[in-house]
Amino acid sequence: MKVFEKAYMGSLVLKNRIIRSATFEGMCDDNGNPHKEYVKLYSKLSEGDIGGIITGFSFVSRDGKAMHPGQAGIDSTQKIDSYREVANIVHKNNCKIFMQIAHTGRQTKANKTGMPVVGVTGKKSFYFAEKPETLNTIQIMRIVDKFINSALYSQEAGFDGIQLHCAHGYLIHQFILASINKRQDEFGIHKKTGIGTKFLELIIDGIRKKCTREFAILVKVSGSDDYFNRFNTRQFIELIKFLDYKRVDGIEISYGTMDYAMNIFRGDVPIDVVMSNNPIHRVNSRMGKILWKSLVYPFVKYKLKPFTPLYNLEYAKIAKSQTNIPVIYVGGVRKGEEIKSLVEQHNFDFVSLCRPFICEPDFVKKLMENELYNSKCVNCNICAVMCDSEQATHCYKYN
Ligand SMILES: Cc1cc2nc3c(=O)[nH]c(=O)nc-3n(C[C@H](O)[C@H](O)[C@H](O)COP(=O)(O)O)c2cc1C
């Protein structure tokens, strides 16, 4: 089937059209250096016949580190050798690997990074609830340089490309969204397009200048979000047109921001696990738990979107209609027949999955044996909620 034919991402050839979507690992030390577990994870995934792997989000600078313990970081030349080991192992298995690079902006906690929280404007994320320091032009240009250097370090480590995390409410996304970006300078919202792309443009242009043309620039974006002044279809089309104009090498279409994180993943909300492990919603007493469940949760639940198969299809189809750059479908893919239809009927260039690979790193091998194979993942979402704990990411149901 077409799914298992080789396909181009920019000038790279992937052996098939299935990608492991970025998945936070929680397998690094406090400075973002990979532990052995991290190397083993990528070795195992690449042995499973995946066409390409996108790593979990890795910080480009200390102030852009996430609050989750164990996050990877590619912010200095000293990291190059340890990440080279990862790239080498993956390449031995004829698989491509892309480092996802990110700056959290307002979506982090100062007591976790040891640095002030910075943002596009002083507007708080209601989940992270920390007022960010508004970035001035010099600070913005410094972060642009951090992204460019981070891409260069990834290239020197032997990675095939990077993925710029422009989704899920992180810093690049904060610049794009009119609901957050209230700046009046050149980094504000463009009057004609209704989106803020200057920051992203400087990053893409800088990476193109410093890295080789073969080094792929992938981008992950959110089709919309759950804010009152939500990102609309017109703005989304403008964003895809902008990425088309910049000739990035692949665009992955996701959804939402961390303020409504469950709408990125969808499925069950493991409330008891949240109450025991989440650094923001942790509740210790029995009474507290009862009150949280009966008073707070109904408000949270009201905003939740249900898990439906291929829940980002509407946005991915819009993207596909606006560009000939490879579009990577992500979100709610669980069945072999869905993968086949995404590639053969909808003409998506690549299909990417996250949770199915957490419970079955050899999912692609199984699919090659039986094209109707279905993932065992039941969207219990404990893996997602546990990113906030000290535990490395793994499947809590089957492992
Ligand atoms: C445990 C976990 C960690 C994740 N980490 C990241 C990440 O680091 N970067 C990112 O862009 N998305 C991340 N995601 C989102 C996934 O890449 C993907 O967009 C989402 O889970 C939907 O795909 P799925 O239905 O195949 O799981 C994560 C999701 C989960 C469940």
The ligand as an ORCA input file, in Angstrom:
! r2SCAN-3c Opt
* xyz 0 1
  C       2.705     11.963     26.635
  C       2.578     12.966     25.527
  C       3.627     13.834     25.275
  C       3.543     14.774     24.232
  N       4.599     15.596     23.975
  C       4.549     16.468     22.938
  C       5.671     17.277     22.616
  O       6.730     17.233     23.248
  N       5.544     18.118     21.558
  C       4.399     18.191     20.798
  O       4.342     18.954     19.850
  N       3.334     17.428     21.085
  C       3.389     16.558     22.112
  N       2.321     15.748     22.359
  C       1.163     15.782     21.453
  C       1.311     14.710     20.341
  O       2.455     14.929     19.533
  C       0.079     14.651     19.425
  O      -0.036     15.887     18.748
  C      -1.225     14.337     20.176
  O      -1.004     13.433     21.238
  C      -2.272     13.722     19.248
  O      -1.784     12.547     18.639
  P      -2.240     11.053     19.109
  O      -3.738     11.022     19.051
  O      -1.585     10.154     18.088
  O      -1.730     10.839     20.485
  C       2.370     14.836     23.420
  C       1.311     13.959     23.696
  C       1.409     13.032     24.733
  C       0.256     12.102     24.973
*
